[in-house]
Amino acid sequence: GKRKRLSTSVLYDSDESEDSDIVVRKVFAKRHCIMDEDDSSEEQQPDKTCPTENVATSRKQKMLAKLKELARRSTTQRSCSTANCEDSNSEEEIEEELCCRLPLTPTEGSDTDSGSMKDFIVEEDDDDDNNNTENVNSENQPLQKQLNSSNSQLLAYYIPQLTRCDHYIHFKRIVKALLINAIDDTFLSSLYDGTRRKKYAQDMLLSLHYLDDRFIQPRIENLICRSRWKDRYKERVDCYPNVRIVLKNSKNMSCQACGLKRYCKFNVLLSGKLYHSKTLEVDDFMSDDKQVLKVGIVCANRTRVYHNLKHFKYKLYVDCSSVAELDGVEDEPVKDTVERLFSHLEESGWIQKRYDDLEDYIDDADSFQEEK
């Protein structure tokens, strides 16, 4: 039942004078008790709220302030899809949802506050939430597709066909570029300085970078960083394109590659002309120079693996030049000559054989054991 206040009796005198003939009567006036009514009664009597209601209102305001702070913190941790949904996850709906889910304390659950709390309690509608989520997802789908397409366009612009191209296709482009340079020795230099801008030239340049930067350079750096080679020995191996490793009589001495005391029984014979690493132009300075170095077994094996990868492209170019010189066809456009020679090398399995050699050199470098 609703709480009631005791009525107080008030004595009203119709006339304050004692001499009045009017009969004095006692009237018991009942004071209106504050009862919980509907919203209309509260709107009509806003100033007649009791102190307990003011205390409850202040508590509710504090609670709502805490709920707002909680909602702000939770919104920062939402995922991107939830963050984009501003209409369905506004601050007011978050407050209503939290008010609905939090249990009421005994003070808040009293009859005095039931009328005022009705405005803050909202029933959850699962169907509306699902519809809002579907609408947000449908709105985000075009944006996601646009982002994906822009990313793929950027990749295609800056790194064209780098990841979509097979390794063997890269290798065939390199062979064709070396055949062209064997006939026209300015092709590689014009390719690297940016003079040639056609698509076929850019594809060849990309494949040459792919061979140097992805296949060869990381592995030779790995072989060097795991060794104790002296800088002078490494420079000699880099400069001479030809190497022969010969087994000789064992001798207890300092290895001329790493400087450690070993039983050295291998002679490393280095020879050949110095050349440019990109354009492959040969330098005739001291063309007949040779170096003979005595090394241990570990350094001899490392030299063989390192030298095969370091000078692979130059040796491939020398082989292509030999094929072009043996052709003997004159007065033919360069393009037709290259296409004819390339088709012959591909049909005979020559290109596949050189590609298998490259894979063997890469496997040797990857499986080489670290020197103890």
Helices and strands as residue ranges (DSSP letters): H 39-44, G 46-48, H 51-76, H 80-84, H 91-101, H 111-117, H 126-158, H 167-183, H 187-192, H 199-210, I 211-216, H 217-225, H 231-239, E 242-254, E 261-271, E 274-275, E 282-283, E 290-295, H 297-310, H 312-325, H 334-347, H 350-366
